[in-house]
Amino acid sequence: MNADQDKELMKMWQENLQPVSMDARQLAKQIAERAQRFDRKIYWRNMREYIAGGGLIAWFLWLSRNPGQRYLSVAGIVAVGFVMIYLWRSQRGRQPLDASADVRSYRAALLERYDRQIALLRRVKYWYVAPLYAWWMLVLFTATSPASRRLPYFIAFTAFAAFVIWLNESYGVRKLRKARDARQAHHRFLLRGRNAIVRLLRPRGASLKANGTAHLFEAETLIGKLQIVRR
């Protein structure tokens, strides 16, 4: 590449700074929308749990009118209330998206959301299954029916609890980790591709520090195109 070609390329990069920066903002917007979709999915999942929990609490309150079942109703309210409060508190530390953030910040926020949900599902046997299972056992072992008649219910309750644990801690965590790893690998692909493109686009002898902005904007444009093709 001769000096005239170097000057021509530098002129093209300087002329295209504004459209390229728009492409970088567009890429950041796409990642932000991904994070917002993930937030909405978690929000509606939590809302289903809150509605179901509210229905159970209302049912327990109705049962509490019977003095003989009041202790079971109170225990049920405590168990369901613990689950709902834990789920609510698990979402309190989530930081809202900053509208002025860059691509790297949005990607970090998206990965942090995956990590938070993975950690939540990995503890589901403690905060979700254990309180409800304890209430089931309380109901079962305080019943006046013979032990032979209670055994099938014990097996059914235990099998269902084990299924819920497997569904969340094994299947659910594996699915979330796969999605997270795919996003992280995509992130690394973009960063490595951008750095490689910057090195290819930089003219010989040119200072990356002096012209780094132009090169990075140009690299983001090409990486954005590669992202569309890679999908």
C-alpha positions in Angstrom: 0.0 0.0 0.0 1.6 3.3 -1.1 1.3 6.7 0.5 -1.5 7.9 -1.8 -3.6 4.9 -1.0 -2.9 5.5 2.7 -4.1 9.1 2.4 -7.2 8.0 0.5 -8.1 5.5 3.1 -7.7 8.0 5.9 -9.9 10.5 4.1 -12.6 7.8 3.6 -12.5 6.9 7.3 -12.7 10.6 8.4 -15.7 11.1 6.1 -17.5 8.1 7.4 -17.0 8.8 11.1 -20.6 9.9 11.6 -22.4 7.0 9.8 -20.1 4.5 11.5 -20.8 5.9 14.9 -24.5 5.4 14.1 -23.8 1.8 13.4 -22.0 1.4 16.7 -25.0 2.9 18.5 -27.3 0.6 16.6 -25.3 -2.4 17.8 -25.6 -1.2 21.4 -29.3 -0.7 20.9 -29.7 -4.3 19.7 -28.0 -5.6 22.8 -30.0 -3.4 25.0 -33.2 -4.7 23.5 -32.0 -8.2 24.1 -31.5 -7.4 27.8 -34.9 -5.8 27.9 -36.5 -8.8 26.4 -34.8 -11.0 29.0 -36.0 -8.7 31.8 -39.6 -8.9 30.5 -39.4 -12.7 30.4 -38.2 -12.8 34.0 -40.8 -10.2 35.0 -43.7 -12.3 33.6 -42.3 -15.5 35.1 -42.2 -13.8 38.5 -45.7 -12.4 38.0 -47.1 -15.9 37.5 -45.4 -17.0 40.7 -46.9 -13.9 42.6 -50.4 -14.6 41.2 -50.2 -18.3 42.1 -48.8 -17.4 45.6 -51.5 -14.8 46.1 -54.1 -17.4 45.2 -52.7 -19.9 47.7 -52.5 -17.3 50.5 -56.2 -16.4 49.8 -57.1 -20.1 50.0 -55.1 -20.6 53.3 -56.9 -17.6 54.7 -60.3 -19.1 53.8 -59.2 -22.4 55.4 -58.1 -20.6 58.6 -61.7 -20.0 59.5 -61.8 -23.6 60.7 -60.0 -23.7 64.1 -58.8 -27.3 63.5 -57.0 -26.3 60.3 -55.7 -22.9 61.4 -52.2 -24.1 62.2 -51.9 -25.7 58.7 -53.2 -22.5 57.1 -50.7 -20.3 59.0 -47.8 -22.7 58.1 -48.9 -22.6 54.4 -49.0 -18.8 54.5 -45.5 -18.7 56.0 -44.2 -21.1 53.4 -45.7 -19.4 50.4 -44.8 -15.9 51.8 -41.2 -17.0 52.2 -41.0 -18.1 48.5 -42.6 -14.9 47.3 -40.4 -12.6 49.4 -37.3 -14.4 48.4 -38.2 -14.2 44.7 -38.9 -10.5 45.1 -35.7 -9.8 46.9 -33.7 -11.7 44.3 -34.7 -9.1 41.7 -34.0 -6.0 43.9 -30.3 -5.8 43.1 -30.7 -5.7 39.4 -29.4 -2.5 37.9 -31.6 -0.8 35.2 -30.1 -0.2 31.8 -28.3 3.1 31.2 -29.6 4.7 28.0 -26.2 6.3 27.5 -24.1 3.1 28.0 -21.9 1.6 25.3 -21.8 -1.8 23.7 -19.5 -3.3 26.3 -21.6 -2.1 29.2 -24.8 -3.5 27.6 -23.1 -6.9 27.1 -21.9 -7.0 30.7 -25.4 -6.1 31.9 -26.9 -8.9 29.8 -24.4 -11.5 31.1 -25.0 -10.3 34.7 -28.7 -11.0 34.2 -28.0 -14.5 33.1 -25.7 -15.1 36.1 -28.3 -13.8 38.5 -31.0 -16.2 37.2 -28.5 -19.1 37.1 -27.7 -18.5 40.8 -31.4 -18.3 41.6 -32.2 -21.6 39.9 -29.2 -23.3 41.5 -30.7 -22.6 45.0 -34.3 -23.6 44.1 -34.3 -26.6 46.4 -33.6 -24.3 49.4 -35.9 -21.3 48.8 -38.7 -22.8 46.7 -39.0 -26.6 47.2 -38.0 -26.9 50.9 -40.7 -24.6 52.4 -43.5 -26.1 50.3 -42.3 -29.6 50.8 -42.1 -29.0 54.6 -45.7 -27.9 54.5 -46.8 -30.9 52.5 -45.1 -33.2 55.1 -46.8 -31.3 57.9 -50.2 -31.9 56.3 -49.4 -35.5 55.6 -48.0 -36.6 59.0 -50.7 -34.7 61.0 -53.5 -36.5 59.1 -55.4 -39.1 61.0 -55.4 -41.6 58.2 -53.4 -44.9 58.5 -49.7 -44.8 57.5 -50.4 -47.3 54.6 -52.7 -44.7 53.1 -50.3 -41.9 53.5 -47.4 -43.6 51.9 -48.5 -43.1 48.3 -48.9 -39.4 49.0 -45.5 -39.2 50.5 -44.0 -40.9 47.4 -45.9 -38.6 45.1 -44.9 -35.4 47.0 -41.3 -36.5 47.1 -41.2 -37.4 43.4 -42.8 -34.1 42.5 -40.3 -32.2 44.6 -37.4 -34.0 43.0 -38.8 -33.3 39.6 -39.0 -29.6 40.3 -35.4 -29.6 41.6 -34.2 -31.3 38.5 -36.3 -29.1 36.2 -34.7 -26.0 37.6 -31.2 -26.9 38.9 -30.3 -29.3 36.1 -32.4 -28.5 32.9 -33.1 -24.9 33.6 -29.5 -24.0 34.7 -28.0 -26.0 31.7 -30.3 -24.1 29.3 -29.4 -20.7 30.8 -25.7 -21.5 30.8 -25.8 -22.5 27.2 -27.5 -19.2 26.3 -25.1 -17.3 28.4 -22.0 -19.0 26.9 -23.4 -18.4 23.4 -23.7 -14.6 24.3 -20.2 -14.6 25.8 -18.6 -16.4 22.9 -20.4 -13.9 20.6 -18.9 -11.1 22.7 -15.4 -12.5 22.4 -15.9 -13.0 18.7 -16.8 -9.3 18.2 -13.9 -8.1 20.3 -11.3 -10.3 18.6 -12.8 -9.5 15.2 -12.7 -5.8 16.0 -9.1 -5.9 17.1 -8.1 -8.0 14.0 -9.9 -5.6 11.7 -8.3 -2.6 13.4 -4.8 -4.1 12.7 -5.8 -4.8 9.1 -7.2 -1.3 8.5 -4.4 0.6 10.1 -2.0 1.9 7.5 1.7 1.0 7.8 3.5 3.3 10.2 0.2 5.0 11.4 -0.3 5.5 15.1 -3.2 3.6 16.5 -3.4 6.1 19.4 -3.7 9.0 17.0 -6.2 7.4 14.7 -7.7 4.8 17.1 -11.2 6.3 17.0 -11.5 6.1 13.3 -10.2 2.5 13.2 -12.5 1.4 16.0 -15.5 2.9 14.4 -14.7 1.3 11.1 -14.1 -2.0 12.9 -17.5 -1.8 14.7 -19.2 -1.3 11.3 -17.6 -4.4 9.8 -18.2 -6.4 12.9 -21.8 -5.3 12.8 -22.1 -6.7 9.3 -20.3 -9.9 10.4 -22.8 -10.2 13.3 -25.8 -10.1 10.9 -24.1 -12.8 8.7 -23.2 -15.0 11.6 -26.8 -15.1 12.8 
